[in-house]
């Protein structure tokens, strides 16, 4: 019984460790700046964009996004090969590990980012249709308010409904007529 838990443990651990790589902190250090003491004091992509500029801000966003997307995708691929039921369970575990790693990285005394970009990667991997809806909500609110935080909160509020609607659409039976 215990050996069957090893893959699950490895998914959780690897996802946490990947998620805990502090891209914003590293980008800041490359530029000679500690993001924790500049701007909002956060190591995420928004603060990196403000403090370090577009090149570094977009790079941090991409890295943080991939920290959420990659472990979930690998876990979903493994679940297909291992015939796990439900197939999304390893992906959900990987998502949780990556998000906890990003928010509480062991390398920075368990003080990390807010997890918006990493959450976006997780959502794209698990619920791509729902992501498109949430992205629309985010874009609408960001362009009208110019606040990333307001847009991100609104997109997170819209997420459960978007996932529910995408699951209903997927599970509709096809009619022969």
N, C-alpha and C positions, 0 to 999 in steps of 0.2 A: 504494500500500500504506500509506504513512504517514498519509494523511488518515483511513483507517479506524481508526487508533489514537486519534484525537482524542476521540471519545466516551468511550472507556475511560479516558483520561487525565483528562477532565473529571469522570467519575464518581468516580475515586479522589481527585482534588484537592478537589472540592466536599464529598465525604463527610468527608475529613480536616478541612477547615476548619469544617464544621458540628460535627463531633465535638469539635473543639478549643475550642469556646466554653465557658469555665469557669463554668457556672451557679452552682455553690456559691461560688466565689470572688466572683462578681458579687453574689450575694445577701448574702454576708458584708459586702462593701464598702458595700452599701446600708444595712446595719445598723450600720456603723462598726466591723466586726470582720474581722480577717484570719483566716479559717478555718485557714490553714496554721500558725498559732501557737496555736490553741485546740483543746481536745478531743484527738482522735487526730492532728490535724495534716493530715488529709485533706480535700480539697475536695468530697467526694462527699455524697450525700444523707443517709447515716447520720450523719455528723458534723454536717451542717447541721441535721438534726433535733435532735440532742443540744444543739448550741450555740445555734442560732437559734430553735428551737421548731418546732411542727408546721406552721404556715403556710408558713414558708420551707423546711422540710425536705421537705414534700410537693411544693412547687413545684419544688424542685431535682430531686427524683426524677422528676417528670413531664417536665421539660425534658430531663434526661439520657436518659430513656426515649425521648422523641421524637427525640433526636439519633441514636439507633440505628435507630428504626423508619422515619422519613421517607426518609433516603437509600436504604435498601434497597427500600422500596416504589416510589420513583421509578425506581430502576434496574430493578426487575422490570417495571414498566410500559413502560419504554423497550425492554427486551429483547423484550417481546411485540410492540411495533410494528416493531422492527428484525428480527424473526424470528431471534433469536440462539439457537444450540443449543450447549450446554444453556442453557435459559432462566434458570436460577438463577445462572449465572456472573457477570453484572453485579451481581446482588444480593449475592453473596459478596464481590465486590470492594468494593462500597459498605460492607458490614459491616466488612470489614477496615479500610477507611479511617476509618470513624467510630470504631471501637474504638482504633485507633492515635492518632487525634486526641484522644480523651478521655484516654487514658493518658499521652500525650506532647504536650500542647498547646504550640504554638509561642509563645503569648502568655505562658506562665508558665515559660519556660526548660525546656520539655519535662518538667515534673513535674506530673502530673495525678492523676486519681482512679484507683480500682481497676477501674472499668468494669462494675459489677454492674447498675446501672439501664440503662446503654447496651446491655449484652449482652442484657438482658431485652427491650428494644425490637427488637434484631436477631433474637432467637429468635422473637418474636411474628410478625415480618414473614416470616421464612423457614420456620418450622416451628410454626405455631399449635397443632397437636395436641400436639406434644412440650412446648410451653410449659405447657400445662395440667397435664401430669404433673409437670413440674419445679416448678410453682407449688404443687402439692399437697405435694411433698416439702419445699419451702421452708417452707410454712405449718406442716406437722407438726413440723419440727425447730425452727422459731422459737418456736412455742407451748410446746414442751417444754423447750427450753434457754434461751430468751430472748436468744440470741446471733445477730445478723444474720450474722456471719461464718461460724458453724457451718452455719446454714441455707443460706447462699449456696454454700459449698463442697460440701455434700451435693447441692444442686440441680445444680451443675455436673458432679458425678460421675455423676448420673443422666441428664444430657442425652444422651450418645451412645446409651445404650440406648433412651431415649424417642424419639429421632430414628429409630433403626433400626426400632423397632416401628411408628412412624407410617408409615415408608416401605414396610414390608412390607404393612401394611394397605392403603395406597393402591395398591400395585402388584398386589394379588390380582386375578386375572381373574374376571370375572363369569360365572357358570354359567347356562346357559339353563333349567335345570330347577329 
